[in-house]
């Protein structure tokens, strides 16, 4: 194997060396809290094909793949049947074909071979290289896993490799930052019995458990689902400036790599932050910025969306259960900590945790908008998710089957009659509140918001 990739393939020397010295697993072992991705049990082990693992940067894709390698080794797969390559070290499709071809050419152990190509989008013309390898028969007995931080990788794979993906039921996997339920599990906020009681059809909740759920949600609004931020807060009771910089530098770096202008990026993110939770059009955003054309704004938003930095929440066309094409959209950050990292870059401070993050969450209006973004963001991982705009507005409406479910979020202040004008029209409506017990308001069911988000369950298999 090329010596450049040796640090990631220590299992070729010995599995024990891989378990203890792999650069990613070694860093992981030093963390206060270690998350083992459940997806390692869902990745392919028997059916050859081309698979993708996508997700935003810093969500743990590489760590997941290293955990999967460890799982394969422990389950008896021969070490020489597994190889890991980093796309950051491969220039183009020609180098890719030579590298993978040379690796697969010698007769390996009998059975399926596993080849992991991490951050494939760094490789110029990667799709052409993979297509050539597939068409040449080189991947016939190979489980070939491609990972990328751009969600477009899944779309590209579907278009570029029709009929070459293999016969598995699922070939594309997407991972997200941890959801609220997963953070509760990671931080051991609840005992096994309390967890089971909360997930029962009729949850059994005492005041102490509810207090812990609310306290955990307050922390979730700080660190979101990013493991680096979670561990920093757990270890130091604060998040150091360097952690904020890791995430903002990723966003800037990836946009520049895609030939986008940093000053335009700054303006677009400032506009998203300013209008968080508000309805916007690209024309309206363009008028507030030094950007001449609405299509430029749309391009930047689309790219940020493909990087899983933001998501666009359209209005619901109720009769068709699809997006209303002529209505304004909402643009939300995909995770609370992404918002905080972007804010720290846009408004530099010596200590972003104390000078920016804390004041943001202490502002009732800003915190309320962030909570709304959290709820919509967690639902969009499971269902097509919209908002409703008619005579009144409903914060979230998710489509499940042949119908939709409207949800109003009230995290601050008192509910006014006008807030219920639209949601009161739907028999299956729900209000998520800051109160600690379920109830009803004008015949509309209410639930404690952290309890509801916990009962959504894990976000990833």
C-alpha positions in Angstrom: 0.0 0.0 0.0 1.1 3.6 -0.7 2.9 4.8 2.3 0.8 8.0 2.4 -2.2 6.0 3.6 -0.3 3.8 6.1 -1.4 5.8 9.2 -5.1 4.9 8.4 -4.4 1.2 7.7 -2.5 0.1 10.8 -4.7 -3.0 10.8 -2.4 -4.3 8.1 0.3 -4.5 10.7 -2.0 -5.9 13.4 -5.6 -5.3 14.4 -4.5 -4.4 18.0 -2.3 -1.6 16.6 -5.3 -0.3 14.7 -7.5 -0.3 17.7 -5.0 1.6 19.9 -3.1 3.8 17.4 -5.4 4.7 14.6 -5.4 8.6 14.6 -9.2 8.9 14.8 -9.8 6.1 17.3 -7.0 7.4 19.5 -8.5 10.9 19.6 -11.9 9.4 20.3 -10.7 7.4 23.2 -9.5 10.5 25.0 -12.9 12.2 24.9 -15.1 12.4 28.0 -18.0 11.0 26.1 -17.6 8.6 23.2 -20.5 8.0 20.7 -20.6 4.7 18.9 -22.6 5.3 15.7 -25.4 2.8 15.5 -25.0 3.0 11.7 -21.9 0.7 11.9 -24.4 -2.2 12.2 -26.3 -1.0 9.2 -23.5 -0.6 6.7 -23.0 -3.4 4.2 -21.1 -6.5 4.9 -22.3 -9.1 2.3 -23.5 -7.4 -0.9 -20.8 -5.9 -3.2 -21.7 -2.5 -4.7 -21.0 1.2 -4.6 -22.3 2.9 -1.4 -22.2 6.5 -0.2 -22.0 8.0 3.3 -22.7 11.7 3.3 -23.1 14.4 5.9 -21.8 17.8 6.8 -18.2 18.2 8.0 -17.3 17.5 11.6 -20.4 15.3 12.1 -18.1 12.2 12.5 -18.1 10.5 9.1 -14.5 9.5 9.2 -14.8 8.3 12.8 -17.9 6.3 11.9 -16.0 4.6 9.1 -13.1 3.9 11.4 -15.5 2.4 14.0 -17.0 0.3 11.1 -13.5 -1.0 10.2 -12.9 -1.9 13.9 -16.3 -3.7 13.9 -15.4 -5.7 10.7 -12.1 -6.7 12.2 -13.7 -7.8 15.5 -16.3 -9.8 13.5 -13.6 -11.8 11.8 -13.0 -10.0 8.5 -9.4 -10.6 7.4 -7.3 -7.4 7.9 -6.0 -7.5 4.3 -9.6 -7.5 3.0 -10.0 -3.9 4.3 -8.4 -0.7 3.0 -8.9 3.0 3.8 -8.0 5.8 1.4 -8.3 9.6 2.0 -9.5 11.6 -1.0 -7.5 14.6 0.2 -4.3 12.9 -0.9 -5.6 11.8 -4.4 -5.3 14.4 -7.2 -7.7 13.2 -9.9 -9.5 10.3 -11.5 -6.4 9.0 -13.1 -4.5 8.7 -9.8 -7.6 7.2 -8.3 -7.9 4.5 -10.9 -4.2 3.6 -10.6 -4.3 3.6 -6.8 -7.4 1.4 -6.4 -6.4 -0.8 -9.4 -3.0 -1.4 -7.8 -4.5 -2.2 -4.5 -7.0 -4.7 -5.8 -4.7 -6.3 -8.4 -2.9 -8.8 -6.1 -5.0 -11.7 -5.1 -6.4 -10.9 -1.7 -8.2 -13.0 1.0 -11.1 -15.1 -0.3 -14.4 -13.4 -0.2 -15.6 -9.8 -0.2 -13.1 -6.9 0.0 -13.9 -3.6 1.6 -12.5 -0.3 0.2 -13.3 3.0 1.9 -12.7 6.2 0.0 -13.1 9.1 2.4 -13.9 12.6 1.3 -14.2 11.6 -2.3 -15.2 15.0 -3.5 -11.7 16.3 -3.0 -10.7 14.2 -6.1 -11.1 15.9 -9.5 -13.3 13.8 -11.7 -13.9 11.2 -9.0 -17.1 10.0 -10.6 -15.4 9.2 -13.8 -12.7 7.2 -12.0 -15.3 5.2 -10.0 -17.4 4.6 -13.1 -14.3 3.3 -14.9 -13.4 0.9 -12.0 -17.0 -0.4 -12.0 -17.1 -0.9 -15.7 -13.7 -2.6 -15.8 -15.0 -5.3 -13.3 -12.4 -4.2 -10.7 -15.2 -3.8 -8.1 -17.0 -7.0 -8.8 -16.4 -8.5 -5.3 -15.9 -5.2 -3.5 -18.0 -3.2 -1.1 -16.8 0.2 -2.2 -17.8 3.0 0.3 -17.5 6.6 -0.7 -17.9 9.4 1.8 -18.4 13.1 1.2 -19.3 16.3 3.0 -21.5 17.5 0.1 -25.0 16.0 -0.1 -24.7 16.3 -3.9 -22.6 13.1 -3.7 -25.7 11.0 -3.4 -27.4 12.7 -6.4 -24.2 12.3 -8.4 -23.9 8.6 -7.5 -27.4 8.0 -8.6 -26.8 9.7 -12.0 -23.3 8.4 -12.7 -23.6 4.8 -11.6 -27.0 3.5 -12.7 -27.0 -0.3 -12.6 -23.6 -0.3 -10.9 -24.6 0.3 -7.3 -25.2 -3.4 -6.4 -28.3 -5.2 -5.2 -28.6 -4.0 -1.6 -31.9 -2.5 -0.4 -30.1 0.6 0.8 -26.9 2.1 -0.8 -27.0 5.7 0.4 -26.5 6.7 4.0 -26.7 10.2 5.5 -25.5 11.1 9.0 -26.4 14.2 10.9 -25.2 15.9 14.1 -26.7 14.1 17.0 -30.4 14.7 17.7 -31.7 15.5 21.2 -32.6 11.9 22.0 -29.1 10.8 21.0 -27.5 13.5 23.2 -29.6 12.4 26.1 -28.3 8.8 25.5 -24.7 10.0 25.1 -24.7 12.1 28.3 -26.5 9.5 30.3 -29.0 12.0 31.5 -31.6 9.3 32.2 -31.4 5.8 33.6 -32.4 2.9 31.4 -35.7 2.6 33.3 -36.4 6.4 33.0 -35.7 6.2 29.3 -38.1 3.3 28.8 -40.8 5.1 30.8 -40.5 8.2 28.7 -40.8 6.2 25.5 -43.9 4.3 26.5 -47.1 5.1 24.6 -48.3 7.0 27.6 -45.1 8.4 29.1 -44.5 8.3 32.9 -42.7 11.5 33.9 -42.0 12.8 37.4 -40.8 16.3 38.2 -37.2 15.3 38.6 -36.9 13.6 35.3 -38.6 16.5 33.6 -36.2 19.0 35.2 -33.3 17.0 33.8 -34.8 17.0 30.3 -35.2 20.7 30.4 -31.7 21.3 31.7 -30.4 19.0 28.9 -32.3 20.9 26.3 -30.8 24.2 27.6 -27.4 22.6 26.9 -28.5 21.3 23.5 -29.2 24.9 22.5 -25.5 25.6 23.4 -23.6 22.7 21.8 -26.2 21.2 19.4 -25.3 17.7 18.2 -21.6 18.2 17.4 -19.5 15.9 19.4 -16.5 18.3 19.7 -18.7 21.0 21.2 -20.5 18.5 23.5 -17.2 17.1 24.9 -15.7 20.6 25.3 -18.7 21.7 27.4 -18.6 18.5 29.4 -14.9 18.8 30.1 -14.5 22.6 30.7 -18.1 23.9 31.3 -17.5 26.2 28.4 -16.6 26.0 24.7 -13.2 27.5 23.8 -12.8 29.9 20.8 -10.9 27.2 18.9 -13.9 25.0 18.7 -16.0 27.8 17.2 -13.3 28.4 14.7 -13.2 24.8 13.6 -16.7 25.0 12.3 -16.6 28.5 10.8 -13.3 27.7 9.1 -14.9 24.6 7.5 -17.7 26.6 6.1 -15.4 29.3 4.7 -12.9 26.8 3.4 -15.4 24.7 1.5 -17.1 27.7 0.0 -13.8 29.1 -1.3 -12.9 25.6 -2.6 -16.0 25.9 -4.7 -14.9 29.3 -6.1 -17.3 31.4 -4.0 -16.4 34.8 -2.7 -15.9 35.1 1.1 -17.4 38.7 1.2 -20.6 37.4 -0.5 -20.7 34.4 1.9 -20.4 36.8 4.9 -23.3 38.9 3.6 -25.5 35.9 2.9 -24.9 34.4 6.4 -25.5 37.8 8.0 -28.8 38.0 6.3 -29.8 34.4 7.3 -28.8 35.2 10.9 -30.7 38.5 10.9 -33.9 36.9 9.5 -33.8 33.7 11.3 -37.3 32.3 11.5 -38.7 35.0 9.2 -40.1 34.5 5.7 -37.8 35.6 2.9 -37.5 35.7 -0.8 -34.2 35.8 -2.7 -35.3 39.2 -4.2 -35.8 40.7 -0.8 -32.5 39.3 0.5 -30.7 40.7 -2.6 -32.0 44.2 -1.9 -30.4 44.2 1.5 -27.0 43.0 0.2 -24.3 44.2 -2.1 -25.2 41.4 -4.4 -26.7 42.3 -7.8 -28.7 39.3 -8.7 -31.2 37.1 -6.7 -29.8 34.0 -8.5 -26.4 34.7 -6.8 -28.1 34.6 -3.4 -30.0 31.4 -4.4 -26.7 29.8 -5.5 -25.0 30.5 -2.2 -28.0 29.3 -0.2 -28.2 26.1 -2.3 -24.5 25.4 -1.7 -24.8 26.0 2.0 -27.8 23.7 2.0 -25.8 21.0 0.2 -23.1 21.3 2.9 -25.8 20.9 5.6 -25.1 24.3 7.1 -28.6 25.6 6.5 -31.9 24.2 5.3 -34.7 25.9 3.4 -38.2 25.4 4.9 -40.9 26.2 2.2 -44.5 27.0 2.9 -47.0 24.1 2.5 -49.5 23.9 -0.3 -52.1 22.0 1.8 -54.1 20.5 -1.0 -51.1 18.9 -2.7 -48.9 18.3 0.4 -45.9 19.9 -1.5 -44.1 23.2 -1.3 -46.0 26.3 -2.3 -43.9 27.6 -5.2 -44.8 31.3 -5.0 -44.6 31.8 -1.2 -41.6 33.0 0.7 -39.3 30.5 2.4 -37.6 30.4 5.8 -33.8 29.7 6.0 -32.6 28.0 9.2 -29.3 26.8 10.5 -29.2 23.0 10.7 -27.9 22.9 14.2 -27.6 25.3 17.2 -23.8 25.2 17.3 -23.5 26.0 13.6 -25.5 29.2 14.3 -23.1 30.0 17.2 -20.0 29.3 15.1 -21.2 31.5 12.3 -22.1 34.3 14.7 -18.6 34.1 16.2 -17.1 34.5 12.7 -19.4 37.3 11.7 -19.0 39.2 15.0 -15.5 38.4 16.3 -15.0 38.3 20.0 -12.2 37.2 22.3 -14.5 34.7 24.1 -17.5 33.8 21.9 -19.0 31.6 24.5 -19.3 34.3 27.1 -19.6 37.4 24.9 -21.9 36.0 22.2 -23.4 32.6 22.8 -24.7 33.3 26.3 -26.3 36.7 25.5 -27.9 35.2 22.3 -29.6 32.5 24.4 -30.6 35.0 27.1 -32.5 37.1 24.5 -36.0 35.6 24.5 -36.8 36.5 20.9 -33.5 35.1 19.5 -33.7 32.0 21.7 -37.3 31.4 20.6 -36.3 31.5 16.9 -33.5 29.1 17.6 -35.8 26.7 19.3 -38.2 26.8 16.3 -35.3 26.0 14.0 -34.3 23.1 16.3 -37.8 21.5 16.1 -38.1 22.0 12.3 -34.6 20.7 11.8 -35.1 17.5 13.8 -38.4 16.8 12.0 -36.9 17.4 8.5 -34.6 14.4 9.1 -37.7 12.2 9.1 -40.4 13.8 7.0 -40.9 16.5 4.4 -41.3 19.6 6.6 -42.9 22.9 5.9 -44.5 25.9 7.6 -48.1 27.1 7.0 -48.9 30.6 5.9 -52.5 31.5 5.4 -54.5 34.0 7.5 -52.1 33.1 10.3 -48.9 31.1 10.5 -48.0 27.7 11.8 -44.3 27.1 12.6 -43.9 23.5 11.5 -46.1 21.2 9.4 -44.7 17.8 8.5 -46.1 15.4 6.0 -46.6 11.8 7.0 -48.5 9.5 4.6 -51.6 11.2 3.1 -51.8 14.0 5.6 -49.9 16.7 7.5 -49.4 17.5 11.1 -49.3 21.1 12.3 -47.1 22.1 15.2 -46.9 25.5 16.9 -43.8 26.3 19.1 -44.2 28.6 22.0 -41.0 28.8 24.0 -41.2 32.3 25.4 -44.0 34.6 26.6 -47.7 34.0 26.7 -49.8 32.6 23.9 -52.1 35.3 22.5 -55.4 34.4 20.8 -53.9 35.5 17.5 -51.2 32.9 17.8 -53.9 30.2 17.7 -55.9 31.6 14.8 -54.4 29.3 12.2 -53.4 26.2 14.1 -56.8 26.1 15.8 -58.3 25.1 12.4 -56.7 21.7 12.4 -58.0 18.8 14.5 -54.6 17.1 14.8 -52.7 20.3 15.8 -50.2 20.4 18.7 -48.5 23.2 20.7 -45.0 22.6 22.1 -44.4 24.7 25.2 -42.0 25.5 28.0 -44.5 24.3 30.6 -43.5 21.1 32.4 -46.8 19.2 32.1 -49.1 18.3 29.1 -52.4 20.1 28.8 -54.8 21.8 26.4 -55.2 25.4 25.3 -58.5 26.1 23.6 -58.9 22.4 22.9 -55.5 22.2 21.3 -53.1 19.6 22.9 -49.9 20.9 24.4 -46.7 19.0 25.3 -43.4 20.0 27.0 -41.1 20.7 24.1 -38.0 18.8 25.4 -40.2 15.7 26.2 -41.6 15.8 22.7 -38.2 16.0 21.0 -36.9 13.2 23.1 -39.8 11.0 22.2 -39.1 11.5 18.5 -36.4 8.9 19.1 -32.9 8.5 17.6 -32.3 10.4 14.4 -30.0 7.7 12.9 -30.4 3.9 12.7 
